[in-house]
Amino acid sequence: MDTLICKDNLLSSSISTATTSDRTLFSSNGSDSFEGPEKLLEIWFEPSPNYIVKGNSSTNIGLRSVERKIWDDMLNIVKCKILNMIENDHVDAYLLSESSMFVYQHKIILKTCGTTTLLVAIPRLLEIASEYCQFHRVWRVFYSRKSFMFPERQLHPHNDWKDEVAYLEQLFDNGSAYTVGRINGDHWFLYLTSPQNDQNDIISDNENSSRLRHRAASSGPEYSDSSSLDVNVEDQCATNDLNLDDQTVEVLMTELSPKAMKKFYCNNMDNDSGTEGGARVDRETGLKNLYPSAKLDSFLFKPCGYSANGLLEDSYFTIHVTPEQSCSYASFETNIPLAHGTISEIIHQVISIFEPGKFSVTVFKTQGCNVDKKHLVNSLSNVAGYVRKDRILYDFD
């Protein structure tokens, strides 16, 4: 985890959502505030789509076969709603009133902000996977979040990291929990499970399959002119059809430039919200140029706040912005391969748009044994105008 702090005296400004196109804020210390930092859950039911037993069906298999009304009911437990959906041959991307959901055939990624109760919906999610997809076991689980701005506003079990871990431990085996970064400053929480051993049995008689290690690198707590966290995960789940160069990058930003945040407000309350307002923000900010060939779905809330999902082949990116000066926050997340740009290039593009006073980068990376750790760390080292405050590297078994 890398954390950077800006040398310049940038002021702050932040995505938010509600059950309609209107923003819902809560009062904290006499001012309107919104909890921008998201809870991020990722559940893999199989190592890859190739493990799914297709039976007699050649289409609509796995989680993508679940009807929208089923997801609607599950998301009611989370306390958010679907605003829009885009899709391609690989994934369904749902834009939510509180962030985003990505549904692949073999895994689901659910990211929610505000005071949503994401973890409480896991039992229902597991029921859906079992009932509609015949997924009766989980292969891997990842749950992470940045430290909250207003933890006292969260509902159980999200009002304390220990409670979140205890809740997850009741549902999953072989879990490990980590706190990354400064306890008396911005920090990042991670819970993950080890892959199910019996998955290795599927390929155990393939004498040509090599034992590979999955590495996850995360660069984390906060950049405020500078800072970084690296998390490396190593698994023994060798298969020939797994993508062993998978990588997820998160940039979590606070103290955003008020000037830059003006573009994330509605110019006209009647005609500048929703998808049309989102398209305007995409153009004016340059966000549409991050991945020009991607399919983009963006939304501008009333009176302010922005969300976007983008799809590029089997990869995604998602952006969420809360522009209010009292609680400014923006997040960028992607698993688009580096063939479309280096980590450093992506960070510079994102930072130039939001101009944060502080930001954190997490890089969760899976690779073979010869991952160049030094190159990974160096790629997060030089961000003009920022000074690193933390750099943390984890290797996980």
Secondary structure, DSSP 8 states (H G I E B T S, - for coil): -EEEEESS----------SSSB---EEETTEEE---S-EEEEEESSSSGGGS--TT-SSS-GGGGS-HHHHHHHHHHHT--EEEEEE-SSEEEEEETTEEEEEESSEEEEEE-TT--TGGGHHHHHHHHHHHH---S-SEEEEEEE--S-GGG--TTTT-HHHHHHHHHHH-SSEEEEEEE-TTS-EEEEEEE---THHHHHTTT-TT------------S--SS-EEEEEEE------SSS-TT-EEEEEEEEEE-HHHHGGGB-SSTTTSSHHHHHHHHHHHHSGGGSSTTSEEEEEE-BSB-EEEEEEETTEEEEEEEE--GGG-EEEEEE---GGG--HHHHHHHHHHHH-EEEEEEEEEE---TT--HHHHHHTTT--TTEEEEEEEEEEE-
